[in-house]
Amino acid sequence: METRTQFLINSREHQSISGRNWGVWGLALLVWLGGNGVKTRAAGMVSVHGVVTDESGEPVSDATVVAIQKTWPRGRFQMNTLSTRTNEKGAFRFDDFATRGRPYEFLLTAMPDRHCMVSEYRGDRNGKSQPAVKLRVTPSEPTRITLTDTKGVPLPHAKVIPLTRITADGSEHKTYPIEMKDVGITANHSGVAELHAFLPGEKGKLMVEYHGNISEHAINIPSDQRLEVAIEAVEGRVMEGATDKDVVDSNAPSLGRVVSSSGQPIAGANVLLVLKTWPDGRFRQQVLQTESGRDGNFALSKMPGQADKKALLVTILKQGYEMTSEYRTFGKGEAIDSFEFTLENALRAKFRFVDKHGESLGKTRVFIARRKTPDKEHMIYAQSGADATFTTDDLGNIDLAFFQVGDVVRFIVQVDGKPIEATATITAEPTQRVVVSES
C-alpha cells in the first residue's frame, strides 16, 4: 500500500479565505491531496524500486520506506512524499513515480524496526529508469533520549524525528521534516523517546516538536546511548536556529542579482537559499540566508565547487515587491549560472487574522509558506521559517506587501502553540481578512 502526500497546491480556484488544521507537523508546509491505494504501472512512466536487507543480505520485511519525490511537470517544481512497506522478500516499489524522459530526483529512507536509519539520494535529468536501490540496514539498540526544557523539566509527549545520521566513515543518511508522520516518535509521559536510528559514536541531528515549537538539535551518540536534549519551549517560536546566516562576501563571486521592473538594483532583499550537494556521492542540505547589496548582487561564501553536483532553491523577500523563487539543478562539473530576479511592485495591504468566531488573533506569529500565481508557484522551506515569519499587532493585523491581486497565498499561523494552515485569495481590498480555523 502506497501513501502519497503532495506539496503542489491544488490548482482549482479558491473561492474564499479559509483555514485548515495542519496538526502538529503543519509547519512542514504539507498540502494533503493524495490518498491511499494500490498503484498500477502506466505506459510512459518510470518506477522506483529496491530492496531492504540486513548485514548478512537477508531480506527485511514490513520495513517502512519513505520517499521524497521531486519532479518538474510543465517546468514547475513539485515535491511529494510517499511511503510504503517492504514485502516478505524485502522488496518495495513506487509505481508511476515520474514521466519517462523528464527529469526527476528522489530521496529514499528506510527505518525498519530495531535497525539504523539508511537513505540514498538519486536523480536522472534524462528521465531514465534507475537500477534497483539497495538499502542495507544494521541492527541497533535504542538510543534513549530525554527531552526537557532549559530548566530540566521533562517534556511529555514531545515528538522527535532523526533528520541526519552521520556514520563513523562519514556517510550521511537523511530524512526530511515532512516525513514525521511516517517515521516520527512520540516521547512518553516522562519526556523519553527511544530511537533505533543511530549507533554509539555516531553524530546526527534531531528535529523536536513541542506544543507547536519546532527546533533542530545536533547530537553525539554516547557509548551508553543515553542523552538529554534541552529545548527552549517558548510558545510561538518557529524553526528557531534552523537557518545559517551568511555574510555577503565582497570577494566572493556574485550568485545573483535582484532588480526592479525598471532595472534598478534592489538593496537589502532577504535571500533565502536551500543548498543541496552530493560531496563524494553523499547527500547534504543546508538552509542559508543573506541579503542583496547596494548593487542588487548577492553572494555566499559557502558555495560548493564546480566538481560537486548541486541544487538550489532561492527565494527573494522584500517588502514592496513580489515574493519570488526559483529552483535549479546543476550537474557535476557544471558551473552555477547567475540567478537574475526582476521584481514587480506588490500590492500593499493590511492582513487581519481572525479565528472562526471573528475574534482578532493579536500577537500571533504568521509564516508565509507559499504564493501561487496563475503560471507559477513560489515556496519557502520550513527551515527558513524564522526569516519569513511576522507577528500580528494587538488587533491581529500585519502590513504585508509581497503579493498581487489574484494570488493564492498559504500561511502557517500559530494559535495556542498549534500551527494551523490558512489560505487567502488576494483581492484589491485594502484589508485582507484571513480566517484561521481548525475545521
GUNUTI-34279 format. One record per residue: x, y, z of N, C-alpha, C in turn. Coordinates in steps of 0.001 Angstrom, whole numbers, plus 500000, padded with zeros to 6 digits. Layout:
N
XYZXYZXYZ/...
//
This chain:
439
500849498810500000500000500000500000500885501240500000/500659502115499078501495503302498935500704504529499356/501337505403500119500705506633500575501424507818499966/500671508809499477501270509981498854500806511246499566/501744512162499773501431513490500268501992514483499280/501176515388498757501609516277497687501816517688498199/502865518349497657503244519679498102502784520768497150/502408520407495939501974521421494993500538521782495298/500260523061495489498922523487495867497927523140494773/496767522658495177495720522293494243495420523451493306/495292523152492010495137524209491017493719524747490910/492745524141491598491391524661491493491318526036492159/490389526860491687490250528207492226489734528153493651/490291529002494508489818529114495882488783530233495925/487585529925496365486502530892496327486460531788497552/487141531379498628487078532181499842488343531984500640/488511532815501646489633532687502558489241531685503626/490092530698503836489732529649504779490955529158505499/490756528304506500491865527709507238491617526235507434/492696525514507696492579524090507961493681523703508919/493403522810509851494386522392510834495457521536510182/496693521950510334497810521161509806498255520113510800/497701520148512004498170519222513014499553519618513478/500201518713514191501483519020514813502542519389513798/502502518765512629503588518982511673503168519862510517/502211520771510782501795521699509739502911522581509268/503890522862510142504967523758509743505791523193508612/505680521923508364506414521324507256505802521665505914/504753522477505882504168523005504649503508521942503791/502812520983504417502180519912503663500819520337503158/500482519903501963499132520010501440498700518602501061/497730518056501776497351516663501565496360516586500416/496843516067499288495992515954498112495804514508497687/496666513638498203496629512257497733495754511393498598/495927510103498464495176509151499251495902507837499269/495254506842499783495848505520499829495282504675498697/496111503816498156495615502947497111496731502169496478/496393501094495826497371500288495126497592500898493761/498843501180493434499169501835492182499489500797491116/499059501052489908499397500193488785500317500944487853/501156500202487125502121500823486242501426501375485009/501824502575484610501244503217483440502312503339482368/501884503285481105502822503403479997503483504769480040/504785504797479726505497506056479691505883506586481046/505738505773482098506076506205483444507280505423483964/508038506066484843509201505451485473508824505014486881/509219503815487261509011503321488619510327503344489382/510234503488490692511400503415491573511217502197492464/512224501336492511512082500103493278513407499744493933/513343498819494864514558498399495545514278497325496567/515264497102497436515156496055498438515878496506499707/515346496102500846515966496370502142516453495041502704/517751494976503030518334493750503579519114494075504845/519401493027505630520257493216506795521717493019506383/522620493037507359524051492966507057524452491666506371/523699490596506620524016489301506013523350489118504656/522610490134504208521943490048502923520557489461502977/520069489138504183518727488587504325517691489711504204/516552489442503558515538490487503384514934490927504713/514595492203504795513915492764505966512491493095505535/511534492365506059510136492558505657509442493575506548/508343494117506047507486495054506779508256496280507265/509279496686506520510049497884506865509432499099506181/509320500194506910508813501436506321509876502053505419/509484502384504198510355503094503262509616504360502833/510235505507503063509617506776502680510438507404501561/509757508102500672510407508698499509510036510166499399/511037510992499101510803512361498667510898512351497150/509812512674496494509719512639495036509765514069494501/510716514345493606510855515677493014510713515567491504/509771516311490961509547516332489519509320517771489077/509321517973487753509152519313487193508086519286486090/506819518970486427505776518955485393505563520349484822/505550520441483491505366521718482791506356522767483277/507549522306483683508593523220484108508426523777485502/507428523289486254507181523776487613507629522727488616/508423523149489590508933522214490591507803521704491471/507771520387491676506765519766492530507441518722493403/507095518708494683507689517751495615506591517035496380/506651515707496392505704514873497121506451514012498124/505747513532499123506285512494499987505414511252499838/506052510095499712505365508827499538505890507841500573/505098506850500900505561505826501829504978504475501443/505707503431501775505256502072501535505969501158502521/505703499863502444506381498881503287506924497752502419/508003497155502881508598496054502129507757494792502276/507829493923501243507119492651501309507992491598501986/507576490333501905508311489270502603509707489054502030/509961489556500818511289489451500216512116490719500417/511603491636501229512308492888501486512187493896500365/511353493600499369511248494463498193510203495552498403/510424496686497746509452497777497748509412498381496350/508336499095496060508188499668494726507251500869494776/507630501932494064506769503090493852506506503180492347/505319502773491926504978502820490510504556504227490102/504602504485488780504193505786488228504894506929488952/506187506755489209506928507718490021507209509008489258/507529508893487970507852510068487157507574509752485698/507453510802484897507219510632483464508533510322482763/508545509260481995509758508863481283510201509985480339/511506510257480357512057511295479501512088512672480136/511562512803481356511570514087482050512354513954483357/513054515011483776513923514902484955513147514612486232/513789513868487106513212513596488421514343513279489390/514078513447490683515027513116491740514256512495492892/514973511757493752514294511185494907515286510890496023/514780510965497248515484510507498443514671509363499022/515294508192499169514652507044499800515268506829501177/514434506658502182514906506419503545514183505214504119/514959504274504668514393503093505325514694503167506816/513669502898507628513840502863509081513103501651509635/513630500447509392512976499248509930513040499234511453/512123498520512048512116498387513497513423497750513969/514032498350514993515251497844515630516464497844514694/516471498755513726517603498909512814517908500394512625/519136500681512198519542502063511940518847502625510703/518775503939510661518235504646509503519260504642508368/518819504335507148519679504422505967518908505128504862/519644505811503974518979506519502881519885506568501663/519292506889500533520048507095499299519318508125498446/520095509046497866519537510099497009519997509850495578/519043509904494639519362509711493228518530510660492374/518925510762491124518153511539490173518607511237488765/517764511567487800518113511378486395517535512534485597/518405513365485057517966514547484321517346514182482980/517603512934482514517047512489481236515795511634481404/515366511438482645514127510710482888514193509233482594/515370508624482766515508507191482535515268506414483832/514959505131483683514753504278484850516065504088485598/515976504021486919517138503799487767517239502321488145/518472501815488319518613500444488837517999500336490229/517752499122490655517166498897491974518030499526493063/517378500171494019518068500779495156518220499720496243/519446499511496692519713498509497718520051499212499028/519173499085499995519345499711501303519681498624502318/520912498654502829521354497648503794521357498263505188/520632497650506103520458498207507441521219497388508475/521566498059509570522323497446510656521460497378511909/521404496222512586520646496151513842521190497159514855/520315497706515680520749498709516650519922498616517918/520573498944519021519880499093520289519282500499520341/518241500709521123517621502040521145518507503081521816/518523504275521238519128505429521895518032506098522716/518262506206524013517255506738524932517478508246525063/516534509029524554516657510484524524515634511087525477/516118511838526460515235512532527392515094513978526940/513870514392526664513575515739526176513100516592527344/513810517699527594513476518576528712513467520024528247/512949520909529116513127522327528855514475522752529425/514799524036529345516116524504529778516315524413531287/515226524170532028515328524011533479515372522540533885/515401521650532888515469520229533183514137519563533410/513032520276533167511701519702533351511348518865532120/510958517592532298510632516730531150509492517299530311/509540517021529003508509517467528071507721516242527601/506625515917528282505858514717527923505238514831526538/505283513724525803504619513592524501505180514529523437/506399515025523641507073515755522561507324514786521412/507421515316520205507642514474519028509041514722518479/509673513661517987511054513760517532511234512938516260/512063513449515354512405512740514128513909512846513918/514583511753513545516010511852513208516161512465511820/516766513641511738516952514306510449518188513804509718/519277513621510466520553513258509852521263512231510718/521856511242510068522718510270510738524051510259510004/525149510542510723526489510532510143527250509371510766/527633508407509949528280507197510440529763507445510701/530436506430511235531853506558511575532714506851510354/532306506363509168533102506607507961532697507887507237/531800508674507842531397509951507263530195509886506350/529641508698506124528439508595505295527275509296505989/526439509946505191525325510713505748524005510161505232/523084509930506161521747509450505834520745510467506367/519666510712505585518786511824505916517316511442505804/516506512215506522515074512290506275514738513763506094/513527514044505636513018515410505572512025515607506715/511861516844507214510873517081508276509470516635507898/509151516677506608507809516313506163507506514831506341/508531514023506656508320512595506829507969512224508269/507706513233509098507417512985510504506275511995510697/505228512110509883504071511237510073504421509768509862/505507509501509096505886508126508801506940507581509757/507870508417510207508998507910510991509186508648512310/508292509568512658508423510310513904508073509457515117/508679509799516260508471509079517514507917510058518549/506939509605519337506372510425520409506958509990521745/507453510963522505508015510668523821506909510233524782/507299509507525832506314509080526821506007510213527795/505253509913528848504840510953529788506017511537530561/507174510852530529508377511357531198509308512092530234/508849512301529001509667513007528018510758512154527403/510636510830527486511667509927526969511205509317525647/512065509418524632511812508796523333512962507855523011/512655506710522434513685505742522066513759505627520553/514961505893520013515198505837518575516239504776518265/515987503975517246516947502970516794517779503477515624/517667504755515294518271505280514069519792505332514108/520408505327515310521844505586515446522579504437516134/523917504442515945524823503560516668525710504401517583/526267503811518643527170504567519522528342505155518734/528708506390519076529824507060518423529440507847517183/528205507716516723527771508451515534527285509849515901/527181510696514885526650512041515046525346512153514271/524612513214514552523373513399513814522655514663514202/521444514802513678520566515918514008519167515383514275/518505516015515230517122515703515537516263516930515306/515021516714514919514022517775514955513021517413516045/512727518379516900511831518151518027510674519138517944/509451518639518179508271519493518232507625519365519600/507333520514520201506635520506521482505705521707521534/504405521441521592503382522485521652503551523509520531/503824523010519326503921523894518175505280524509517957/506208524344518898507559524870518739508437523803518098/509143524162517039509959523205516304511405523672516321/512321522774516646513733523139516728514591521977516263/515813522295515836516784521287515423517908521221516448/518462520013516642519497519815517650520559518854517128/521819519294517142522930518410516802523211517498517993/523491516223517723523715515264518803524935514409518505/525552513896519570526604512889519508526137511705520351/526135510525519772525598509357520468526675508773521386/526465508800522707527464508247523636527444506720523626/528426506134524281528548504673524280527364503996524960/526772504660525974525620504053526651524297504399525967/524368505177524875523202505554524074522107506211524919/522531507060525827521609507857526632522032509316526554/521114510194526212521443511609526162520213512439526469/520462513696526808519398514632527139519446515796526165/518292516179525662518174517304524738517300518357525394/517870519542525617517140520632526263516552521547525202/515282521871525358514550522668524379514039523927525046/514284525050524403513734526307524898512308526409524380/511370525880525138509985525733524675509214527026524873/509454527982523998508764529262524055507605529226523078/506405529484523551505227529398522693505340530374521532/505036529868520338505020530723519160506320530755518394/507358530092518879508626530120518162508551529210516946/509109529661515837509063528903514594510475528600514123/510830527318514071512090526872513488513286527639514022/513386527784515318514481528543515916515825527939515543/516720528775515090518086528341514841518259527460513624/517253527384512756517348526455511638518054527041510429/518266528359510392518864528989509226520249529508509560/521230529177508734522573529709508892522642531077508233/523057532090508993523239533417508422524579533458507714/524596533971506519525823534034505747526060535485505344/527208536019505699527528537407505399527925537531503936/527443538593503272527831538837501891529333539077501842/530033538270501073531482538363500953531810539174499708/532439540328499900532739541194498762533713540546497792/534476539551498270535437538877497406534849537642496721/533657537231497144533036536049496557532339536425495253/532342535524494268531639535818493019530141535929493257/529499536794492482528065537011492652527293535748492295/526323535407493145525445534278492871524218534731492094/523877536006492221522705536507491521522494537983491778/521427538510491185521141539936491295519636540133491370/519236541141492151517829541474492321517618542899491847/516720543074490870516439544406490335514934544610490264/514529545872490147513119546208489984512722546066488521/511434546225488242510951546108486867511529547189485966/512017548273486564512653549339485784514153549130485642/514662548020486205516077547704486079516951548269487174/516359548919488178517138549492489269517481548416490297/518724548409490817519095547401491820518270547553493088/517956546430493706517207546416494964518148545958496067/518438546835496993519323546521498114518508546023499302/519133545190500123518507544739501359517417543708501186/517335543072500007516352542000499823516797540767500602/515869540138501290516156538920502042516245537756501058/517392537088501015517626535987500083517707534694500893/516723533819500710516660532540501422517053531435500453/518006530612500850518522529573499961518474528208500626/518097527207499853518260525811500240519294525233499286/520451524864499822521574524366499033521705522866499239/521657522112498140521780520654498190523021520247497411/523862519439498035525079518968497384525236517470497616/526132516864496823526397515431496923527907515196496969/528625515733497972530073515504498032530377514025498225/531251513496497378531612512071497433530378511177497353/529345511657496661528137510868496496527215510864497692/527492511701498701526682511732499918525842513001499937/524552512835500108523635513974500052523752514843501298/523853516160501084523857517123502181522929518275501821/522319518875502844521424520010502619521683521085503662/521787522329503204521957523472504084520878524501503779/520413525176504820519490526291504655520243527551505040/520359528492504103521189529677504273520379530941504031/520911532056504500520256533346504304521302534422504118/521035535346503202521892536508503011521021537657502517/521638538784502161520908539936501644521595540467500403/520824541126499556521409541768498380522099543059498798/523193543385498099523945544596498400523390545812497677/524122546911497738523663548155497123523466548013495621/524285547154494997524169546950493552523165545858493198/522447545349494217521459544296493990522036542902493953/523368542780493998524007541471493926523982540774495284/523969539451495247524118538670496476525079537519496207/525799537126497255526804536071497139526867535314498451/527425534114498406527618533301499600529050532812499638/529634532812500822530999532320500963531056530803501032/529887530140501181529862528695501388529498527914500130/529553528547498972529143527858497758530088526710497419/529547525576496921530391524431496564531136524677495259/532156523872495020532909523989493785532179523353492620/532731523543491419532094523011490221532115521491490184/533006520873490971533112519414490934531894518739491544/531134519482492365530001518883493063528716519022492264/527908517962492274526530518080491821525782518889492871/524862519746492455524197520616493410522828521049492901/522003521512493828520690522066493508520446523239494443/519732524240493950519483525453494726518029525879494593/517399526159495728516138526887495749516448528259496327/516170529310495565516425530682496008515092531414496068/514780531988497222513545532749497403513900534168497831/513262535156497201513526536567497481512329537170498205/512597537817499345511571538525500111512020539964500336/511205540895499899511477542317500122510140543039500137/509817543673501272508552544389501368508431545391500225/507260545379499580507008546270498460507164545605497114/507717544362497109507937543634495861507378542216495978/507060541620494822506518540267494802507496539254495399/506977538349496225507758537196496673508023536301495461/509296535955495247509691535216494050510687534128494421/510611532975493749511586531909493990511921531207492685/513052530507492696513472529715491538514282528528492027/514038527359491425514753526129491773515530525659490549/516829525369490738517662524883489647518532523728490127/518893522853489186519846521785489464521044521947488535/522223521539489018523464521665488266524229520353488368/524636519819487223525361518565487201526796518723487666/527453517600487894528847517600488319529705518273487256/530534519224487677531373519964486754530681521142486101/529398521323486392528629522410485784528623523623486709/529013524768486179529049525990486973527634526480487255/527476527193488361526175527751488722525946529035487927/524913529029487102524552530239486373523983531265487342/524197532518487031523708533589487890522180533616487905/521615533807489090520172533971489242519838535444489035/518938535725488114518523537098487856517048537239488215/516771538037489236515402538236489687514955539657489364/513878539771488595513261541064488314511930541108489049/511816541992490025510657542023490906509690543131490515/508429542762490400507368543744490179506919544313491524/506391545527491497505839546106492715504658545266493189/504541545113494496503477544295495074502369545171495646/501202544573495791500071545246496423500371545443497906/500170546641498394500325546902499829498962546762500491/498895545905501490497606545649502128497808545287503585/496742545471504348496718545050505743496037543686505802/496686542730506437496118541399506611495626541280508049/494327541001508189493735540856509522493425539384509759/494083538800510748493918537390511068492932537248512226/491876536461511982490832536256512985490540534770513110/489948534370514243489540532976514392488159532779513775/487608531575513882486338531267513222485170532051513806/485358532637514995484313533451515611484474534927515273/485494535250514485485738536635514118486576537401515116/487088536701516145487923537356517144489339537545516600/489903538726516841491237539037516336492292538159516994/493280537740516202494394536935516703495591537861516913/495574538572518028496646539512518335497902538819518806/499048539447518527500356538935518941500530537469518524/500205537195517283500258535838516741501295535772515634/502075534689515615503123534536514608502553533897513346/502917534491512200502397534067510901503581533804509969/503628532611509402504690532213508483504142532187507059/504851532811506117504457532778504707505025531507504090/504153530597503678504597529300503174504715529265501653/503669529744500958503653529652499502502855530788498891/503245531125497678502494532082496861502272531439495502/501018531317495097500685530698493815500096531753492890/500750531952491751500257532852490719499594532002489635/498969532610488633498339531801487578499301530888486834/500604531229486787501526530421485987502705529843486758/502803530104488060503955529601488799503647529559490286/504438528740490986504298528648492437505633528952493089/505615529790494110506817530194494824506708529681496254/507807529109496759507731528447498053508906528823498941/508720528587500240509765528774501241509825527506502072/511021526951502258511169525760503086510886526101504546/510382525099505267510062525306506675511278525738507480/512479525233507098513679525574507854514022527053507765/513464527770506787513686529212506666512629529997507423/511861529309508275510709529922508919510993531214509647/512128531285510362512419532475511152512574533713510287/512942533535509007513162534669508119511926535009507295/510855534260507453509621534531506712508426534549507655/508677534905508917507641534910509939507433536326510459/506168536698510632505799538031511088504815537887512247/504727538913513093503854538874514262502765539928514129/501517539519514356500402540460514273500449541442515441/499786542597515263499682543551516362498546543130517292/498187543988518236497162543632519216495810543341518577/495562543911517390494283543725516710494339542631515646/495458541894515592495574540804514630495999541237513244/496574542443513114496929542977511802498422542857511512/498734542645510233500105542719509725500061543451508390/500963544392508180501096545045506882502092544252506045/501612543689504936502451542886504052502341543406502630/503458543387501914503472543810500509504360542850499730/503853541612499542504585540579498809503768539982497666/502499540396497494501590539660496623500890540585495630/500177539943494663499377540649493676497933540163493749/497015540961493221495611540565493172495485539260492385/494750538311492932494557537013492295495479535928492807/496549536307493518497438535294494092496697534466495144/497079533200495256496598532347496344497777532132497287/497623532561498530498719532548499494498370531618500645/499348530828501039499168529948502196500064530420503339/499441530581504492500136530963505707500098529789506688/501072529771507599501008528905508771500897529829509974/499804529703510708499506530589511829499561529779513115/500313530263514097500416529542515365499381530075516340/498405529230516645497325529583517558497416528664518772/497647529241519936497807528455521168498874527382520999/499967527749520320501070526825520137500862525797519053/499730525842518351499427524850517322499497525499515944/500296524937515012500358525502513663499128525134512845/498454526135512296497246525924511506497431526595510150/497078525878509100497169526427507747495991527354507473/496253528488506845495200529399506402495513529835504981/494493529857504132494665530196502724493902531468502399/494528532358501638493887533615501258494034533840499766/492941534216499111492988534675497731493014536201497761/494072536794497225494298538228497364493335539012496476/492671539996497076491760540882496357492350542287496317/491618543209495690492078544599495599491721545406496842/491054544783497807490657545490499019491880545881499849/491831547020500542492978547446501354493218546557502568/492173545845503026492319544926504152491904543527503712/492813542571503882492550541177503543492218540434504837/491019539888504934490596539188506141490905537700505990/491695537171506909492104535767506860491515535048508069/490650534080507803490022533307508870490866532072509145/491267531905510389492101530778510796491249529847511637/491021528638511118490132527709511802490643526296511650/490454525483512681490855524077512631489886523244511823/488687523725511608487676522939510904487889522994509413/
//
